[in-house]
Amino acid sequence: MSPQLYLLDGSSYIYRAYYGIRDLATSGGMPTNAVFGFTKMLLGLLQESCPDCLAVVFDRPREETFRREVYPEYKANRDAMPEDLVSQVPYIRQVLQALNIPALEAPGFEADDVIATLARRFAAEGAEVTVVTGDKDLMQIVGEGIGLLDTMKDRRSGPEEVLERFGVVPELVPDVLGLAGDTSDNIPGVPGIGEKTAAELVRRFGSLEDVLKWKNLVSGKKRRENLQSHADQARLSKRLATVRYDVALEVPLADLRRQAPNLPELLHLLRRLEFKALEIAFTPPPPGVVELYSDGSGTASGPGGYGVVLRYGEHEKELSGFEPASTSQRMELLAAIRGLEALNNPSTVRVFSDSQYLVRGMSKWIHGWIRDGRLDTPDALANQDLWKQLVPLSRKHRVTWEWVRGHAGHPFNERCDKLAKRAVDEGTRAADRPEEPEEEETVLPLPVVPAVRAPVPVREDSEFDAEEDGQLRLC
Protein backbone atom coordinates (compact mmCIF):
# COMPACT_ATOMS: atom_id res chain seq x y z
CA MET A 1 0.00 0.00 0.00
CA SER A 2 1.11 3.57 -0.65
CA PRO A 3 2.43 5.33 2.46
CA GLN A 4 0.05 7.96 3.83
CA LEU A 5 1.91 11.26 4.26
CA TYR A 6 0.27 14.17 6.10
CA LEU A 7 1.78 17.65 5.79
CA LEU A 8 0.32 20.01 8.36
CA ASP A 9 0.20 23.77 7.84
CA GLY A 10 1.57 24.64 11.26
CA SER A 11 1.05 28.41 11.14
CA SER A 12 -2.61 27.97 10.19
CA TYR A 13 -3.07 25.48 13.04
CA ILE A 14 -1.47 27.83 15.56
CA TYR A 15 -3.78 30.74 14.74
CA ARG A 16 -6.85 28.49 14.70
CA ALA A 17 -5.91 27.18 18.13
CA TYR A 18 -5.20 30.66 19.48
CA TYR A 19 -8.50 32.18 18.41
CA GLY A 20 -10.52 29.00 19.00
CA ILE A 21 -9.68 28.78 22.71
CA ARG A 22 -9.36 31.91 24.85
CA ASP A 23 -8.55 32.70 28.46
CA LEU A 24 -6.56 29.58 29.25
CA ALA A 25 -3.46 29.94 31.42
CA THR A 26 -1.43 28.11 34.04
CA SER A 27 -1.94 28.75 37.74
CA GLY A 28 1.05 31.11 37.46
CA GLY A 29 -0.67 33.18 34.76
CA MET A 30 1.25 31.97 31.69
CA PRO A 31 -1.08 31.89 28.63
CA THR A 32 -1.44 28.38 27.18
CA ASN A 33 -4.56 28.53 24.98
CA ALA A 34 -2.68 28.16 21.68
CA VAL A 35 -0.46 25.34 22.96
CA PHE A 36 -3.45 23.43 24.31
CA GLY A 37 -5.57 23.91 21.18
CA PHE A 38 -2.69 23.01 18.86
CA THR A 39 -1.84 19.85 20.82
CA LYS A 40 -5.47 18.79 21.08
CA MET A 41 -6.08 19.22 17.33
CA LEU A 42 -2.86 17.37 16.58
CA LEU A 43 -3.91 14.53 18.90
CA GLY A 44 -7.26 14.29 17.10
CA LEU A 45 -5.51 14.10 13.74
CA LEU A 46 -3.18 11.33 14.94
CA GLN A 47 -6.07 9.31 16.38
CA GLU A 48 -8.51 9.66 13.48
CA SER A 49 -6.17 9.56 10.48
CA CYS A 50 -3.23 7.45 11.75
CA PRO A 51 -0.79 8.72 9.09
CA ASP A 52 2.29 6.66 8.26
CA CYS A 53 4.37 9.81 7.84
CA LEU A 54 3.85 13.31 9.22
CA ALA A 55 5.54 16.69 9.26
CA VAL A 56 4.47 20.12 10.49
CA VAL A 57 5.55 23.03 8.27
CA PHE A 58 5.97 26.56 9.60
CA ASP A 59 6.17 29.98 7.96
CA ARG A 60 9.29 32.05 8.15
CA PRO A 61 8.80 35.71 9.16
CA ARG A 62 7.06 37.32 6.18
CA GLU A 63 9.74 40.00 5.98
CA GLU A 64 12.20 37.27 4.94
CA THR A 65 10.21 35.76 2.04
CA PHE A 66 10.85 36.30 -1.64
CA ARG A 67 7.29 37.60 -2.10
CA ARG A 68 8.03 40.53 0.20
CA GLU A 69 11.08 41.33 -1.90
CA VAL A 70 9.12 41.51 -5.16
CA TYR A 71 6.11 43.25 -3.55
CA PRO A 72 6.79 45.05 -0.23
CA GLU A 73 3.05 45.40 0.48
CA TYR A 74 2.54 41.62 0.47
CA LYS A 75 0.61 40.73 3.67
CA ALA A 76 1.34 44.23 4.95
CA ASN A 77 -2.29 44.49 6.06
CA ARG A 78 -1.83 41.78 8.69
CA ASP A 79 -1.22 42.64 12.30
CA ALA A 80 1.89 41.39 14.06
CA MET A 81 1.55 38.17 16.04
CA PRO A 82 -0.03 38.92 19.44
CA GLU A 83 2.46 38.98 22.29
CA ASP A 84 0.62 36.30 24.27
CA LEU A 85 0.89 34.04 21.23
CA VAL A 86 4.57 34.76 20.59
CA SER A 87 5.41 33.40 24.04
CA GLN A 88 3.57 30.12 23.29
CA VAL A 89 5.26 29.21 20.00
CA PRO A 90 8.41 27.74 21.67
CA TYR A 91 6.20 25.43 23.73
CA ILE A 92 4.40 24.26 20.59
CA ARG A 93 7.76 23.35 19.11
CA GLN A 94 8.66 21.51 22.32
CA VAL A 95 5.45 19.48 22.05
CA LEU A 96 6.39 18.48 18.49
CA GLN A 97 9.90 17.58 19.60
CA ALA A 98 8.57 15.38 22.41
CA LEU A 99 6.17 13.70 19.94
CA ASN A 100 9.09 13.10 17.54
CA ILE A 101 7.24 14.94 14.75
CA PRO A 102 9.54 16.88 12.38
CA ALA A 103 9.03 20.66 12.19
CA LEU A 104 10.11 22.04 8.80
CA GLU A 105 10.71 25.50 7.33
CA ALA A 106 12.88 27.03 4.63
CA PRO A 107 14.56 30.48 4.55
CA GLY A 108 13.02 32.82 1.99
CA PHE A 109 9.88 30.71 1.52
CA GLU A 110 6.48 30.36 3.12
CA ALA A 111 5.01 27.17 4.48
CA ASP A 112 2.84 26.86 1.34
CA ASP A 113 5.95 26.61 -0.85
CA VAL A 114 7.56 23.96 1.36
CA ILE A 115 4.32 21.96 1.45
CA ALA A 116 3.86 22.20 -2.33
CA THR A 117 7.44 21.09 -2.99
CA LEU A 118 7.29 18.10 -0.66
CA ALA A 119 3.77 17.11 -1.72
CA ARG A 120 4.65 16.98 -5.40
CA ARG A 121 7.96 15.20 -4.77
CA PHE A 122 6.57 12.46 -2.55
CA ALA A 123 3.39 12.01 -4.60
CA ALA A 124 5.61 11.35 -7.60
CA GLU A 125 7.38 8.70 -5.51
CA GLY A 126 4.06 6.95 -4.84
CA ALA A 127 2.94 8.40 -1.52
CA GLU A 128 -0.66 9.45 -0.87
CA VAL A 129 -0.28 13.03 0.36
CA THR A 130 -2.83 14.86 2.50
CA VAL A 131 -2.23 18.53 3.25
CA VAL A 132 -3.92 19.59 6.49
CA THR A 133 -4.93 23.23 6.12
CA GLY A 134 -7.80 25.64 5.86
CA ASP A 135 -5.90 27.86 3.39
CA LYS A 136 -7.68 28.11 0.04
CA ASP A 137 -4.41 29.08 -1.70
CA LEU A 138 -3.16 25.49 -1.40
CA MET A 139 -6.06 24.22 -3.50
CA GLN A 140 -3.80 24.82 -6.52
CA ILE A 141 -1.59 21.85 -5.59
CA VAL A 142 -4.43 19.29 -5.53
CA GLY A 143 -3.91 16.55 -8.08
CA GLU A 144 -2.84 12.97 -8.55
CA GLY A 145 -1.98 11.66 -5.10
CA ILE A 146 -2.46 15.04 -3.37
CA GLY A 147 -5.57 16.16 -1.47
CA LEU A 148 -6.46 18.65 1.25
CA LEU A 149 -8.06 18.12 4.66
CA ASP A 150 -9.70 20.89 6.67
CA THR A 151 -10.03 19.32 10.13
CA MET A 152 -12.10 22.21 11.49
CA LYS A 153 -14.83 21.56 8.92
CA ASP A 154 -14.08 17.83 8.55
CA ARG A 155 -13.87 18.38 4.79
CA ARG A 156 -11.57 16.77 2.26
CA SER A 157 -10.87 18.45 -1.07
CA GLY A 158 -9.90 16.83 -4.33
CA PRO A 159 -10.10 18.18 -7.90
CA GLU A 160 -13.92 18.20 -7.87
CA GLU A 161 -14.07 20.29 -4.69
CA VAL A 162 -11.52 22.75 -6.14
CA LEU A 163 -13.64 23.08 -9.27
CA GLU A 164 -16.71 23.69 -7.11
CA ARG A 165 -14.90 26.31 -4.98
CA PHE A 166 -13.04 28.25 -7.69
CA GLY A 167 -14.80 27.26 -10.90
CA VAL A 168 -11.52 26.13 -12.48
CA VAL A 169 -9.14 23.17 -12.26
CA PRO A 170 -6.49 23.36 -9.51
CA GLU A 171 -3.60 24.52 -11.70
CA LEU A 172 -5.61 27.59 -12.77
CA VAL A 173 -6.37 28.78 -9.23
CA PRO A 174 -3.40 31.26 -9.33
CA ASP A 175 -4.83 32.72 -12.55
CA VAL A 176 -8.14 33.39 -10.81
CA LEU A 177 -6.40 34.91 -7.78
CA GLY A 178 -4.15 36.96 -10.07
CA LEU A 179 -7.21 38.63 -11.62
CA ALA A 180 -9.41 38.82 -8.52
CA GLY A 181 -6.67 39.46 -5.96
CA ASP A 182 -6.69 38.19 -2.38
CA THR A 183 -7.48 40.64 0.41
CA SER A 184 -6.20 38.32 3.14
CA ASP A 185 -2.69 38.37 1.59
CA ASN A 186 -2.99 41.94 0.26
CA ILE A 187 -2.63 40.74 -3.34
CA PRO A 188 -4.08 43.56 -5.50
CA GLY A 189 -5.39 41.79 -8.62
CA VAL A 190 -7.33 43.88 -11.16
CA PRO A 191 -9.83 46.48 -9.88
CA GLY A 192 -13.44 45.69 -10.64
CA ILE A 193 -12.88 41.95 -11.15
CA GLY A 194 -14.15 39.64 -8.44
CA GLU A 195 -13.50 35.95 -8.01
CA LYS A 196 -16.60 34.84 -9.93
CA THR A 197 -15.81 37.06 -12.93
CA ALA A 198 -12.17 36.03 -12.81
CA ALA A 199 -13.16 32.35 -12.97
CA GLU A 200 -15.47 33.00 -15.94
CA LEU A 201 -12.69 34.82 -17.82
CA VAL A 202 -10.10 32.12 -17.10
CA ARG A 203 -12.50 29.38 -18.21
CA ARG A 204 -13.28 31.28 -21.39
CA PHE A 205 -9.76 32.26 -22.42
CA GLY A 206 -7.68 29.56 -20.72
CA SER A 207 -5.27 31.53 -18.50
CA LEU A 208 -4.56 34.97 -17.07
CA GLU A 209 -2.09 35.66 -19.85
CA ASP A 210 -4.68 34.83 -22.49
CA VAL A 211 -7.26 37.02 -20.77
CA LEU A 212 -4.82 39.92 -21.06
CA LYS A 213 -3.99 38.99 -24.65
CA TRP A 214 -7.66 38.92 -25.72
CA LYS A 215 -8.88 41.67 -23.39
CA ASN A 216 -10.62 43.42 -26.31
CA LEU A 217 -13.07 40.51 -26.39
CA VAL A 218 -13.99 40.98 -22.72
CA SER A 219 -17.40 42.54 -22.14
CA GLY A 220 -17.62 45.90 -20.36
CA LYS A 221 -15.66 49.00 -21.29
CA LYS A 222 -14.42 49.69 -17.76
CA ARG A 223 -13.32 46.07 -17.33
CA ARG A 224 -11.32 46.21 -20.58
CA GLU A 225 -9.70 49.47 -19.47
CA ASN A 226 -8.72 47.97 -16.11
CA LEU A 227 -7.22 44.90 -17.78
CA GLN A 228 -5.23 47.24 -20.03
CA SER A 229 -3.96 49.57 -17.31
CA HIS A 230 -3.37 46.92 -14.64
CA ALA A 231 -1.90 44.15 -16.79
CA ASP A 232 1.48 44.20 -15.01
CA GLN A 233 -0.26 44.24 -11.65
CA ALA A 234 -2.27 41.16 -12.66
CA ARG A 235 0.89 39.30 -13.68
CA LEU A 236 2.55 40.25 -10.39
CA SER A 237 -0.54 39.12 -8.47
CA LYS A 238 -0.46 35.73 -10.17
CA ARG A 239 3.21 35.36 -9.27
CA LEU A 240 2.45 36.19 -5.65
CA ALA A 241 -0.44 33.71 -5.56
CA THR A 242 1.49 30.87 -7.20
CA VAL A 243 3.19 28.44 -4.83
CA ARG A 244 6.73 27.32 -5.58
CA TYR A 245 7.76 23.73 -6.18
CA ASP A 246 11.52 24.29 -6.14
CA VAL A 247 12.33 24.75 -2.45
CA ALA A 248 15.76 23.26 -1.79
CA LEU A 249 14.80 21.11 1.18
CA GLU A 250 16.29 17.63 1.03
CA VAL A 251 14.13 15.60 3.38
CA PRO A 252 13.73 11.89 2.60
CA LEU A 253 10.34 10.34 3.24
CA ALA A 254 11.93 7.92 5.72
CA ASP A 255 12.73 10.87 8.01
CA LEU A 256 9.02 11.73 8.19
CA ARG A 257 7.84 8.29 9.32
CA ARG A 258 5.86 8.25 12.54
CA GLN A 259 7.85 7.43 15.63
CA ALA A 260 6.82 6.68 19.18
CA PRO A 261 6.79 9.81 21.34
CA ASN A 262 9.36 10.48 24.01
CA LEU A 263 6.82 9.88 26.79
CA PRO A 264 8.89 11.02 29.79
CA GLU A 265 9.71 14.30 28.05
CA LEU A 266 6.15 14.75 26.76
CA LEU A 267 4.39 14.01 30.05
CA HIS A 268 6.79 16.26 31.95
CA LEU A 269 5.99 19.10 29.53
CA LEU A 270 2.23 18.54 29.76
CA ARG A 271 2.42 18.62 33.57
CA ARG A 272 4.35 21.90 33.44
CA LEU A 273 1.65 23.35 31.19
CA GLU A 274 -1.06 21.90 33.51
CA PHE A 275 -2.78 20.00 30.68
CA LYS A 276 -4.28 17.22 32.79
CA ALA A 277 -6.70 16.03 30.07
CA LEU A 278 -3.92 15.79 27.47
CA GLU A 279 -1.71 14.01 29.99
CA ILE A 280 -4.43 11.35 30.28
CA ALA A 281 -4.62 11.05 26.49
CA PHE A 282 -0.92 10.35 26.10
CA THR A 283 -0.42 8.17 29.20
CA PRO A 284 -0.58 4.46 28.30
CA PRO A 285 -2.63 2.06 30.46
CA PRO A 286 -0.85 0.26 33.31
CA PRO A 287 0.89 -2.98 32.24
CA GLY A 288 -1.55 -5.84 31.76
CA VAL A 289 -4.63 -3.62 31.95
CA VAL A 290 -7.13 -2.96 29.15
CA GLU A 291 -8.80 0.45 29.30
CA LEU A 292 -12.26 0.49 27.76
CA TYR A 293 -13.88 3.88 27.14
CA SER A 294 -17.50 3.85 25.98
CA ASP A 295 -20.31 6.26 25.20
CA GLY A 296 -23.75 6.10 23.64
CA SER A 297 -25.96 8.58 21.84
CA GLY A 298 -29.70 8.21 21.40
CA THR A 299 -33.14 9.69 21.96
CA ALA A 300 -36.43 8.42 23.33
CA SER A 301 -37.65 7.07 20.02
CA GLY A 302 -35.01 7.87 17.42
CA PRO A 303 -31.79 6.39 16.07
CA GLY A 304 -28.90 5.62 18.38
CA GLY A 305 -25.17 5.05 18.13
CA TYR A 306 -22.30 3.94 20.32
CA GLY A 307 -18.56 4.55 20.37
CA VAL A 308 -15.81 2.55 22.06
CA VAL A 309 -12.06 3.03 22.41
CA LEU A 310 -9.98 0.07 23.63
CA ARG A 311 -6.43 0.70 24.85
CA TYR A 312 -3.78 -1.87 25.70
CA GLY A 313 -0.14 -0.83 25.99
CA GLU A 314 0.60 1.28 22.91
CA HIS A 315 -2.28 -0.24 20.93
CA GLU A 316 -5.70 1.28 20.37
CA LYS A 317 -8.87 0.11 18.67
CA GLU A 318 -12.07 1.99 17.88
CA LEU A 319 -15.55 0.45 17.62
CA SER A 320 -18.84 2.08 16.70
CA GLY A 321 -22.32 1.00 15.70
CA PHE A 322 -25.84 2.18 14.86
CA GLU A 323 -29.36 1.23 15.91
CA PRO A 324 -32.35 2.57 13.94
CA ALA A 325 -34.44 2.97 17.11
CA SER A 326 -32.96 3.10 20.59
CA THR A 327 -32.61 5.15 23.77
CA SER A 328 -29.50 6.77 25.19
CA GLN A 329 -29.47 4.30 28.10
CA ARG A 330 -29.60 1.29 25.79
CA MET A 331 -26.75 2.64 23.68
CA GLU A 332 -24.63 3.22 26.80
CA LEU A 333 -25.12 -0.42 27.79
CA LEU A 334 -24.59 -1.65 24.24
CA ALA A 335 -21.31 0.26 24.00
CA ALA A 336 -19.94 -1.57 27.05
CA ILE A 337 -21.19 -4.91 25.69
CA ARG A 338 -19.52 -4.45 22.32
CA GLY A 339 -16.29 -3.36 23.94
CA LEU A 340 -16.12 -6.39 26.24
CA GLU A 341 -17.10 -8.72 23.40
CA ALA A 342 -14.09 -7.48 21.43
CA LEU A 343 -11.69 -8.94 24.02
CA ASN A 344 -10.72 -12.46 23.01
CA ASN A 345 -9.06 -13.52 26.24
CA PRO A 346 -9.94 -12.99 29.91
CA SER A 347 -8.42 -9.65 30.88
CA THR A 348 -8.15 -7.07 33.61
CA VAL A 349 -10.41 -4.31 32.33
CA ARG A 350 -11.14 -0.78 33.51
CA VAL A 351 -14.39 0.42 31.94
CA PHE A 352 -14.83 4.21 31.83
CA SER A 353 -18.21 5.74 31.02
CA ASP A 354 -20.05 9.00 31.61
CA SER A 355 -23.25 6.99 32.23
CA GLN A 356 -24.03 6.69 35.93
CA TYR A 357 -26.82 4.33 34.88
CA LEU A 358 -24.23 1.88 33.52
CA VAL A 359 -21.55 2.36 36.18
CA ARG A 360 -23.88 2.20 39.17
CA GLY A 361 -25.84 -0.63 37.63
CA MET A 362 -22.81 -2.88 37.16
CA SER A 363 -20.92 -1.89 40.33
CA LYS A 364 -23.84 -1.66 42.83
CA TRP A 365 -27.37 -2.43 41.67
CA ILE A 366 -26.65 -5.68 39.81
CA HIS A 367 -25.89 -7.60 43.03
CA GLY A 368 -29.33 -6.83 44.46
CA TRP A 369 -31.03 -7.65 41.16
CA ILE A 370 -29.36 -11.06 41.13
CA ARG A 371 -30.06 -11.70 44.82
CA ASP A 372 -33.75 -10.77 44.47
CA GLY A 373 -34.13 -12.72 41.24
CA ARG A 374 -35.21 -9.64 39.34
CA LEU A 375 -32.52 -10.09 36.70
CA ASP A 376 -34.24 -13.28 35.52
CA THR A 377 -37.85 -12.25 36.18
CA PRO A 378 -39.47 -11.22 32.87
CA ASP A 379 -40.08 -7.47 32.60
CA ALA A 380 -38.73 -6.82 36.10
CA LEU A 381 -36.03 -4.45 34.83
CA ALA A 382 -35.72 -1.88 32.08
CA ASN A 383 -33.24 -2.97 29.42
CA GLN A 384 -33.22 -6.42 31.02
CA ASP A 385 -31.93 -8.11 27.86
CA LEU A 386 -28.77 -5.96 27.88
CA TRP A 387 -28.11 -6.31 31.61
CA LYS A 388 -28.30 -10.08 31.18
CA GLN A 389 -25.66 -9.87 28.43
CA LEU A 390 -23.37 -7.70 30.56
CA VAL A 391 -23.31 -10.02 33.60
CA PRO A 392 -21.62 -13.06 31.95
CA LEU A 393 -19.28 -10.75 30.01
CA SER A 394 -18.15 -9.04 33.19
CA ARG A 395 -17.63 -12.43 34.89
CA LYS A 396 -15.40 -13.52 32.01
CA HIS A 397 -13.02 -10.64 32.82
CA ARG A 398 -11.81 -8.82 35.93
CA VAL A 399 -13.77 -5.61 35.46
CA THR A 400 -13.91 -2.36 37.40
CA TRP A 401 -16.47 0.29 36.45
CA GLU A 402 -15.43 3.95 36.67
CA TRP A 403 -17.46 7.07 36.00
CA VAL A 404 -16.01 10.08 34.15
CA ARG A 405 -17.69 13.43 33.80
CA GLY A 406 -19.08 13.70 30.28
CA HIS A 407 -18.36 16.59 27.93
CA ALA A 408 -15.85 18.11 30.33
CA GLY A 409 -12.76 17.90 28.15
CA HIS A 410 -11.96 14.25 28.87
CA PRO A 411 -10.15 13.18 25.67
CA PHE A 412 -11.49 9.63 25.43
CA ASN A 413 -15.04 10.48 26.47
CA GLU A 414 -15.14 13.16 23.78
CA ARG A 415 -13.68 10.74 21.27
CA CYS A 416 -16.28 8.06 22.04
CA ASP A 417 -19.07 10.64 21.87
CA LYS A 418 -17.83 11.71 18.46
CA LEU A 419 -17.71 8.09 17.25
CA ALA A 420 -21.28 7.52 18.49
CA LYS A 421 -22.68 10.62 16.81
CA ARG A 422 -20.86 9.85 13.59
CA ALA A 423 -22.35 6.34 13.64
CA VAL A 424 -25.82 7.89 14.00
CA ASP A 425 -25.23 10.26 11.08
CA GLU A 426 -23.84 7.56 8.81
CA GLY A 427 -26.51 5.05 9.81
CA THR A 428 -29.32 7.54 9.27
CA ARG A 429 -28.01 8.51 5.83
CA ALA A 430 -27.69 4.86 4.85
CA ALA A 431 -31.24 4.17 6.05
CA ASP A 432 -32.63 7.11 4.08
CA ARG A 433 -30.78 6.15 0.93
CA PRO A 434 -33.14 4.41 -1.52
CA GLU A 435 -32.22 0.84 -2.19
CA GLU A 436 -30.90 0.25 -5.65
CA PRO A 437 -32.63 -2.57 -7.50
CA GLU A 438 -30.47 -5.61 -7.78
CA GLU A 439 -29.20 -6.20 -11.25
CA GLU A 440 -30.19 -9.48 -12.74
CA GLU A 441 -27.20 -11.63 -13.34
CA THR A 442 -26.61 -12.23 -17.01
CA VAL A 443 -25.91 -15.87 -17.64
CA LEU A 444 -24.07 -16.50 -20.86
CA PRO A 445 -24.87 -19.77 -22.63
CA LEU A 446 -22.04 -22.26 -22.50
CA PRO A 447 -20.66 -23.31 -25.87
CA VAL A 448 -21.79 -26.72 -26.96
CA VAL A 449 -18.82 -29.04 -27.33
CA PRO A 450 -19.38 -32.44 -28.81
CA ALA A 451 -18.55 -35.18 -26.35
CA VAL A 452 -15.63 -37.38 -27.29
CA ARG A 453 -15.45 -40.79 -25.66
CA ALA A 454 -11.85 -41.70 -24.88
CA PRO A 455 -10.84 -45.30 -24.20
CA VAL A 456 -10.24 -46.01 -20.49
CA PRO A 457 -7.17 -48.17 -19.79
CA VAL A 458 -7.88 -51.22 -17.65
CA ARG A 459 -5.27 -52.49 -15.23
CA GLU A 460 -5.19 -56.18 -14.45
CA ASP A 461 -3.49 -55.89 -11.05
CA SER A 462 -5.26 -54.74 -7.92
CA GLU A 463 -2.41 -52.72 -6.38
CA PHE A 464 -2.12 -48.93 -6.73
CA ASP A 465 0.69 -46.46 -6.11
CA ALA A 466 0.43 -44.51 -2.82
CA GLU A 467 0.71 -40.69 -2.45
CA GLU A 468 3.07 -39.21 0.12
CA ASP A 469 0.19 -38.87 2.61
CA GLY A 470 -0.58 -42.57 2.31
CA GLN A 471 -3.73 -42.20 0.21
CA LEU A 472 -4.14 -44.43 -2.83
CA ARG A 473 -3.83 -42.92 -6.27
CA LEU A 474 -7.03 -44.23 -7.84
CA CYS A 475 -6.26 -43.73 -11.48
Residue pairs with C-beta under 8 A, 6 or more apart in sequence:
2 126
2 127
2 128
2 145
3 52
3 53
3 126
3 127
3 128
3 253
3 257
4 49
4 50
4 51
4 52
4 53
4 127
4 128
4 130
5 51
5 52
5 53
5 54
5 55
5 122
5 127
5 128
5 129
5 130
5 253
5 256
6 45
6 49
6 51
6 53
6 54
6 55
6 129
6 130
6 131
6 132
6 149
7 54
7 55
7 57
7 115
7 118
7 119
7 129
7 130
7 131
7 132
8 42
8 45
8 54
8 55
8 56
8 57
8 131
8 132
8 133
9 57
9 111
9 112
9 115
9 131
9 132
9 133
9 134
9 135
9 138
10 56
10 57
10 58
10 59
10 92
10 103
10 111
11 58
11 59
11 111
12 111
12 133
12 134
12 135
13 38
13 41
13 42
13 56
13 132
14 34
14 38
14 85
14 89
14 92
15 85
16 37
16 41
16 134
16 152
17 33
17 34
17 35
17 36
17 37
17 38
17 40
17 41
18 33
18 34
18 37
18 82
18 85
18 88
20 37
21 33
21 34
21 36
21 37
22 33
23 33
24 31
24 32
24 33
24 36
25 31
25 32
25 33
26 32
26 273
26 274
27 274
30 87
31 84
31 85
31 87
31 88
32 88
32 91
32 273
32 274
32 275
33 88
34 85
34 88
34 89
34 92
35 88
35 91
35 92
35 95
35 273
35 275
36 273
36 275
36 278
38 92
38 95
39 92
39 95
39 275
39 278
40 278
40 411
41 151
42 56
42 95
42 99
42 101
43 278
43 281
43 282
43 411
44 151
45 51
45 132
45 151
46 54
47 316
47 415
49 130
49 149
51 130
51 258
52 257
52 258
53 127
53 253
53 256
53 257
53 258
54 101
54 102
54 256
54 258
55 101
55 102
55 103
55 104
55 118
55 251
55 256
56 96
56 101
56 102
56 103
56 104
57 103
57 104
57 105
57 111
57 114
57 115
57 118
58 103
58 104
58 105
58 111
59 105
59 110
59 111
60 105
60 106
60 107
60 108
60 109
60 110
62 68
62 74
62 75
62 78
62 110
64 107
64 108
65 74
65 108
65 109
65 110
66 108
66 109
67 74
67 75
67 110
67 240
68 74
68 75
70 236
70 239
70 240
71 236
71 240
73 186
74 185
74 186
74 187
74 240
75 185
75 186
76 186
77 183
77 186
78 186
91 269
91 273
93 103
94 269
95 266
95 269
96 102
96 103
97 103
97 262
97 265
98 261
98 262
98 265
98 266
98 269
99 261
99 262
99 266
100 259
100 260
100 261
100 262
102 251
102 255
102 256
104 114
104 118
104 249
104 251
105 111
105 114
106 113
106 114
106 247
106 248
106 249
109 244
109 247
112 135
112 137
112 138
112 243
113 243
113 244
113 245
113 247
114 247
114 249
115 131
115 133
115 138
115 141
115 243
116 138
116 141
116 243
116 244
116 245
116 247
117 244
117 245
117 246
117 247
117 249
118 129
118 249
118 251
119 129
119 131
119 141
119 146
120 141
120 146
120 245
122 129
122 253
123 129
123 143
123 144
123 145
123 146
124 145
125 253
126 145
127 145
127 253
128 145
129 145
129 146
129 147
130 147
130 148
130 149
130 156
131 138
131 141
131 146
131 147
131 148
131 149
132 148
132 149
132 150
132 151
133 148
133 149
133 150
134 150
134 152
134 153
136 165
137 173
137 177
137 182
137 185
137 241
137 243
138 148
138 243
139 148
139 157
139 161
139 162
139 165
139 166
139 170
139 173
140 162
140 170
140 171
140 173
140 174
140 242
140 243
141 170
141 243
142 148
142 157
142 158
142 159
142 161
142 162
142 170
143 159
143 170
143 171
147 156
147 157
147 158
148 156
148 157
148 161
149 155
149 156
149 157
150 156
150 157
155 161
157 165
159 169
159 170
162 168
162 169
162 170
162 173
163 169
166 172
166 173
166 176
166 195
166 199
167 176
167 196
167 199
167 200
167 203
168 175
168 176
168 199
168 202
168 203
172 202
172 207
173 241
174 208
174 238
174 241
174 242
174 243
175 198
175 202
175 207
175 208
175 211
175 238
176 195
176 198
176 199
176 202
177 187
177 189
177 198
177 237
177 238
177 241
178 187
178 189
178 198
178 208
178 234
178 235
178 237
178 238
178 239
178 241
179 189
179 190
179 193
179 197
179 198
179 201
179 202
179 208
179 211
179 234
179 237
180 189
180 190
180 193
180 194
180 195
180 197
180 198
181 187
181 188
181 189
181 190
181 237
182 189
182 237
182 241
185 240
185 241
187 237
187 240
187 241
188 230
188 233
188 236
188 237
189 198
189 233
189 234
189 237
190 226
190 227
190 230
190 233
190 234
190 237
191 226
191 230
192 222
192 223
192 226
193 201
193 223
193 226
193 227
197 223
201 211
201 218
202 208
202 211
204 211
205 211
205 213
205 214
205 217
208 234
208 235
208 238
209 235
211 218
211 227
212 227
212 231
212 234
212 235
215 224
215 227
215 228
215 231
216 224
218 224
218 227
227 234
260 314
261 282
263 282
263 283
263 284
266 282
267 279
267 282
267 283
270 278
270 279
270 282
271 279
277 409
277 410
277 411
278 411
280 410
280 411
280 412
281 411
281 412
284 311
284 313
284 314
285 291
285 311
285 312
285 313
285 350
287 313
288 348
289 312
289 348
289 349
289 350
290 310
290 311
290 312
290 343
290 347
290 348
290 349
290 350
291 310
291 311
291 312
291 349
291 350
291 352
291 412
292 308
292 309
292 310
292 311
292 336
292 339
292 340
292 349
292 350
292 351
292 352
293 308
293 309
293 310
293 311
293 352
293 353
293 412
293 413
293 415
293 416
294 306
294 307
294 308
294 309
294 332
294 335
294 336
294 339
294 351
294 352
294 353
294 358
294 416
295 306
295 307
295 332
295 335
295 353
295 354
295 355
295 406
295 413
295 416
295 417
295 419
295 420
296 304
296 305
296 306
296 307
296 328
296 329
296 330
296 331
296 332
296 333
296 334
296 335
296 355
296 420
297 304
297 305
297 306
297 307
297 328
297 331
297 417
297 420
297 421
297 423
297 424
298 304
298 305
298 323
298 326
298 327
298 328
298 329
298 330
298 331
298 424
299 327
299 328
300 327
301 325
302 325
303 322
303 323
303 324
303 325
303 326
303 424
303 427
303 428
303 431
304 322
304 323
304 325
304 326
304 327
304 328
304 330
304 331
304 424
305 320
305 321
305 322
305 323
305 331
305 419
305 420
305 421
305 422
305 423
305 424
305 427
306 319
306 320
306 321
306 331
306 332
306 334
306 335
306 338
306 419
306 420
306 423
307 318
307 319
307 320
307 335
307 415
307 416
307 417
307 418
307 419
307 420
307 421
307 422
307 423
308 318
308 319
308 320
308 335
308 338
308 339
308 342
308 416
308 419
309 316
309 317
309 318
309 319
309 412
309 415
309 416
309 419
310 316
310 317
310 318
310 319
310 339
310 342
310 343
311 412
317 342
318 419
319 338
319 339
319 342
319 419
320 419
320 420
320 422
320 423
321 334
321 338
321 423
322 423
322 424
322 426
322 427
322 428
323 330
323 331
323 334
323 427
324 427
324 431
326 334
329 355
329 357
329 382
329 383
330 383
330 386
331 420
332 353
332 355
332 357
332 358
333 357
333 358
333 383
333 386
333 387
333 390
334 386
335 353
335 416
335 420
336 351
336 353
336 358
336 362
336 390
337 386
337 389
337 390
337 393
339 351
340 349
340 351
340 390
340 393
340 394
340 396
340 397
340 399
341 393
343 349
343 397
346 396
346 397
346 398
347 397
347 398
348 397
348 398
349 397
349 398
349 399
349 400
350 399
350 400
350 402
351 359
351 362
351 399
351 400
351 401
351 402
352 402
352 403
352 404
352 412
352 413
353 359
353 401
353 402
353 403
353 404
354 403
354 404
354 405
354 406
354 407
354 410
354 413
355 403
356 403
358 401
359 401
359 402
359 403
361 387
362 390
362 394
362 399
362 401
363 400
363 401
366 375
366 387
366 390
366 391
368 374
369 375
369 380
369 381
369 387
370 391
374 380
374 381
375 381
375 384
375 387
375 388
375 391
376 388
378 384
381 387
404 410
404 412
404 413
405 413
406 413
406 417
407 413
407 414
407 417
464 472
464 473
464 474
465 472
465 473
466 472
466 473
467 473
